[in-house]
Amino acid sequence: MFVNGTEIKIVIDTGSRTNIIGEETVQQLKATKLKQKLKTNINLFAYFGQKYTSTHKVSLPVSHKDKHLNVDFMVVSGTNKTLLSGNTAEKLNLIKRVLKVNTNDEINHQVVEPPKKVTSNDIDKLSAVVTGDQILKNFKDVFTGMGKLPGKHRIEIDKSVPPVIMPVRRLPFAIRDQFKQELESMESEGLIDKVTKPTE
């Protein structure tokens, strides 16, 4: 396609209502001396959210084969792509909108056999729902106790990080008994060890 007498690559966006041309492309086309049709301060957003600001609009001669048009472009910085809207591309015969689909009854269509007859037993199988109680029953070992895995795991500590001693938190009096019972329960299950001496 030719813009201002120079052949350039374009991008067609059938969802766009605006024709866009980069400021660098305008300079390469030696179209800077063309009359700026309208000064603008419009923000344009691309499909993926990129924001482009247009400061002016120019009209450039565009030709494709035997079609010749004067096209209004919004000039933007930050891109060297030239984008044509769907309407402009259609006027230049670059695309063709299909608004009607012709059907041909003489085309041989593949015959698809209907599915076998569905019985009530099949429906019962398809509609069977697994309840929570069934899951707990079938996988009892997974939901019993704390779920400790076999083996030992070694926790690697970065020795270059200086340790920090945190002060003991005071517990509200109302939950002290409950908290003590929980600690004793965790200790009896082997989840924690009781420490009676200072550690650093």
C-alpha positions as CSV (number, residue, x, y, z in Angstrom):
1,M,0.0,0.0,0.0
2,F,1.2,3.5,-0.8
3,V,0.9,6.4,1.6
4,N,1.8,9.9,0.3
5,G,3.5,8.1,-2.7
6,T,5.7,5.8,-0.5
7,E,5.1,2.1,-0.1
8,I,4.8,1.1,3.5
9,K,3.5,-1.8,5.6
10,I,0.2,-1.4,7.4
11,V,-1.8,-3.2,10.1
12,I,-5.5,-3.6,9.6
13,D,-7.6,-3.5,12.7
14,T,-11.3,-4.2,11.9
15,G,-12.3,-3.3,15.4
16,S,-10.7,0.1,15.3
17,R,-12.6,3.2,14.2
18,T,-9.5,5.4,13.9
19,N,-6.6,5.4,11.5
20,I,-3.2,5.8,13.2
21,I,0.2,6.7,12.0
22,G,3.4,7.1,13.9
23,E,5.1,10.5,14.1
24,E,8.4,9.0,12.8
25,T,6.6,7.5,9.8
26,V,5.1,10.9,9.0
27,Q,8.7,12.3,9.0
28,Q,9.9,9.5,6.8
29,L,7.1,10.2,4.3
30,K,8.2,13.8,4.2
31,A,4.7,14.7,5.1
32,T,5.6,17.1,7.9
33,K,4.9,20.1,5.6
34,L,1.3,19.0,5.0
35,K,-1.3,21.1,6.5
36,Q,-2.3,19.8,9.9
37,K,-6.0,19.4,9.6
38,L,-6.8,19.5,13.3
39,K,-4.9,19.8,16.5
40,T,-6.0,17.3,19.1
41,N,-5.2,16.1,22.5
42,I,-6.8,12.6,22.4
43,N,-5.7,9.5,24.3
44,L,-5.9,6.3,22.2
45,F,-5.8,2.8,23.8
46,A,-4.5,-0.3,22.0
47,Y,-6.0,-3.8,22.5
48,F,-3.6,-4.7,25.3
49,G,-4.0,-1.4,27.1
50,Q,-1.1,0.6,25.6
51,K,-1.8,4.3,25.8
52,Y,-0.9,6.6,22.9
53,T,-1.5,10.4,22.8
54,S,-2.4,12.1,19.6
55,T,-1.5,15.8,19.2
56,H,-2.8,16.3,15.7
57,K,-4.5,14.8,12.7
58,V,-3.3,14.8,9.1
59,S,-4.9,13.9,5.8
60,L,-2.6,11.8,3.6
61,P,-3.2,10.3,0.1
62,V,-3.5,6.5,0.3
63,S,-3.6,4.1,-2.7
64,H,-4.0,0.4,-3.2
65,K,-4.2,-0.9,-6.7
66,D,-6.9,1.1,-8.4
67,K,-8.3,2.7,-5.2
68,H,-7.2,6.2,-4.2
69,L,-8.4,7.9,-1.0
70,N,-7.4,10.9,1.2
71,V,-7.3,9.3,4.7
72,D,-7.4,11.1,8.0
73,F,-4.7,9.8,10.4
74,M,-4.3,10.5,14.1
75,V,-0.5,11.1,14.6
76,V,0.9,9.4,17.7
77,S,4.4,9.1,19.2
78,G,5.9,5.9,20.6
79,T,5.1,3.7,17.6
80,N,6.2,3.4,14.0
81,K,3.2,1.3,12.9
82,T,0.5,2.5,10.5
83,L,-2.9,1.2,11.4
84,L,-6.0,1.3,9.2
85,S,-9.5,1.0,10.6
86,G,-11.9,-1.5,9.3
87,N,-14.0,1.1,7.4
88,T,-10.9,2.5,5.6
89,A,-9.6,-0.9,4.7
90,E,-13.0,-1.8,3.2
91,K,-13.0,1.3,1.1
92,L,-9.6,0.4,-0.3
93,N,-10.8,-3.1,-1.0
94,L,-8.2,-4.6,1.4
95,I,-11.0,-6.5,3.2
96,K,-14.5,-7.5,2.3
97,R,-17.3,-7.7,4.9
98,V,-19.5,-10.8,4.5
99,L,-23.0,-9.9,5.5
100,K,-24.7,-12.8,3.9
101,V,-24.0,-16.5,3.7
102,N,-25.1,-18.4,0.6
103,T,-26.2,-22.0,1.2
104,N,-26.2,-24.8,-1.4
105,D,-28.8,-27.5,-0.8
106,E,-27.0,-29.7,-3.3
107,I,-24.0,-30.2,-1.1
108,N,-23.8,-33.8,0.3
109,H,-24.0,-33.6,4.1
110,Q,-22.6,-36.3,6.3
111,V,-25.3,-38.3,8.0
112,V,-24.8,-38.6,11.7
113,E,-26.4,-41.6,13.4
114,P,-28.5,-40.7,16.5
115,P,-27.1,-41.9,19.8
116,K,-28.3,-45.1,21.3
117,K,-31.4,-45.1,23.4
118,V,-30.7,-43.9,27.0
119,T,-32.1,-46.0,29.7
120,S,-33.0,-45.1,33.3
121,N,-30.0,-47.0,34.5
122,D,-27.7,-44.8,32.4
123,I,-29.4,-41.7,33.8
124,D,-28.8,-43.0,37.4
125,K,-25.1,-43.5,36.6
126,L,-24.7,-40.1,35.1
127,S,-26.6,-38.3,37.9
128,A,-24.8,-40.0,40.8
129,V,-23.4,-37.5,43.2
130,V,-20.5,-38.3,45.6
131,T,-21.3,-36.9,49.0
132,G,-18.9,-35.6,51.6
133,D,-19.5,-38.5,53.9
134,Q,-18.6,-41.0,51.1
135,I,-15.3,-39.2,50.5
136,L,-14.5,-39.2,54.3
137,K,-15.3,-42.9,54.4
138,N,-13.3,-43.9,51.3
139,F,-10.2,-41.8,52.2
140,K,-10.3,-42.1,56.0
141,D,-6.5,-42.1,56.4
142,V,-6.2,-38.7,54.7
143,F,-8.7,-37.1,57.1
144,T,-7.5,-38.7,60.3
145,G,-5.1,-37.0,62.7
146,M,-2.7,-34.3,61.6
147,G,-1.7,-36.0,58.3
148,K,2.0,-36.3,59.1
149,L,4.1,-37.6,56.2
150,P,6.8,-40.2,56.7
151,G,10.4,-39.3,56.8
152,K,12.3,-36.2,58.1
153,H,12.8,-32.9,56.5
154,R,15.8,-30.7,57.1
155,I,15.1,-27.0,57.2
156,E,18.0,-25.0,55.8
157,I,18.6,-21.7,57.6
158,D,20.5,-18.8,56.1
159,K,23.2,-18.2,58.7
160,S,24.1,-14.8,57.3
161,V,20.8,-13.4,58.6
162,P,21.1,-12.1,62.2
163,P,18.6,-13.7,64.6
164,V,16.0,-11.6,66.3
165,I,14.7,-12.4,69.8
166,M,11.0,-11.5,70.0
167,P,9.3,-10.7,73.4
168,V,6.8,-13.2,74.8
169,R,3.2,-12.3,73.9
170,R,0.8,-11.9,76.7
171,L,-2.3,-14.0,76.4
172,P,-5.7,-12.8,77.4
173,F,-6.7,-14.4,80.7
174,A,-10.0,-15.7,79.2
175,I,-8.2,-18.1,76.7
176,R,-5.2,-19.2,78.8
177,D,-6.7,-22.5,79.8
178,Q,-7.8,-23.3,76.3
179,F,-4.4,-22.3,74.9
180,K,-2.6,-24.5,77.5
181,Q,-4.8,-27.5,76.6
182,E,-4.0,-27.0,72.9
183,L,-0.2,-26.8,73.6
184,E,-0.4,-30.0,75.6
185,S,-2.4,-31.8,72.9
186,M,0.1,-30.8,70.2
187,E,3.0,-31.9,72.4
188,S,1.4,-35.3,73.1
189,E,0.9,-35.8,69.3
190,G,4.6,-35.1,68.7
191,L,3.9,-31.9,66.7
192,I,6.0,-29.6,69.1
193,D,8.6,-30.1,71.8
194,K,8.5,-28.4,75.2
195,V,11.5,-26.1,75.7
196,T,12.6,-25.2,79.2
197,K,15.9,-23.4,78.6
198,P,16.8,-20.3,76.6
199,T,17.6,-20.7,73.0
200,E,19.6,-18.4,70.7
